[in-house]
Amino acid sequence: MFLATFGGGIVTKTESGLGCGNEWPLCNGKLVPAHTVASLIEYSHRAVSALAGMLSIASFLAFLRFGKQRRDLQLFSFLTLVFVIIQGIMGAFAVVFSQSSAVMALHFGFALIAFASSLMMALGIRQEARYGGLERLNKYPRVSKGFRNLVWFSTIYTYMVVYTGAFVSHTSSAGGCSGFPLCNGQIVPELSGGVAVAFAHRLAAASLVIVIAILGHFAYRKHPDNRELRTLGVLSVILILMQVVIGMCMMWTMSRPEVYMFVALAHMLDIAILFGVLTYMSFLVYKLYRPVNRL
């Protein structure tokens, strides 16, 4: 799923979405496409996504058969399968029929949910193998309702900010705001077209930094007996700060497309990892808010 998400980013950044023409599942009328860069990028992404789909089916069936004691992992395997199918259908429709930028931005959003679900599935089965289930959480103190809600809000808001970033990419609005921290040399620029889209994303990203900083503070300061929560809080702050630095680098490298593409991919991967961390944190606080005997 990580490779499928990464491949989708490459397709978007290299504008290779129509590398196989308006055909699916064939590529320019052939099972094996001509060796052009665009067609190879698009065809490789299709192949990796198809493999991710087959693996998600196998994982779902395996958890139904052998993971009956872990309903949570069955749910994660089901979500992985559902969102892999949804993004696959959306990808096919985007090739055969033209889609709006808003819909195409959702394509990455659904891929992110599929990635996070598969990550939760992988971490859960690793935990099952190493610790025999969730009993290890019994030794941790319970978390407050306020902290649980803060983690959930941070995760949901991160997803919303990711969507605004995907919308910037699919509307080609990245150049709407030049310079940093000002937008086109102004605190509040003239809000029209791509400028409004880019500026809205900047505001959302700036507020996300504040939200994650607050989350990291409470995770570290208020849970001295829970090393896992503290580590996740610190990691979240590091990842969001890295995202800010990478975003600045995007502004500086926009005139150099051969460098900009790699910086933009790093920007996408960093937020995907952050969303994965927050998703795991959301599950952890859900379990730690419940009474010990209900874990």
RAHU-V722738 format. One record per run of one state. SS is the DSSP state (A for helix, B for strand, O for the rest). FROM is the first residue (numbers start at 0). LEN is the number of residues. Records with the same first field share a line. If there is no record, write none. Layout:
SS: FROM-LEN / FROM-LEN
This chain:
O: 0-1 / 13-13 / 27-2 / 30-6 / 66-4 / 96-4 / 131-3 / 139-5 / 170-3 / 176-6 / 183-2 / 186-7 / 221-5 / 253-3 / 289-2 / 294-1
A: 1-12 / 36-30 / 70-26 / 100-31 / 134-5 / 144-26 / 173-3 / 193-28 / 226-27 / 256-33 / 291-3
B: 26-1 / 29-1 / 182-1 / 185-1
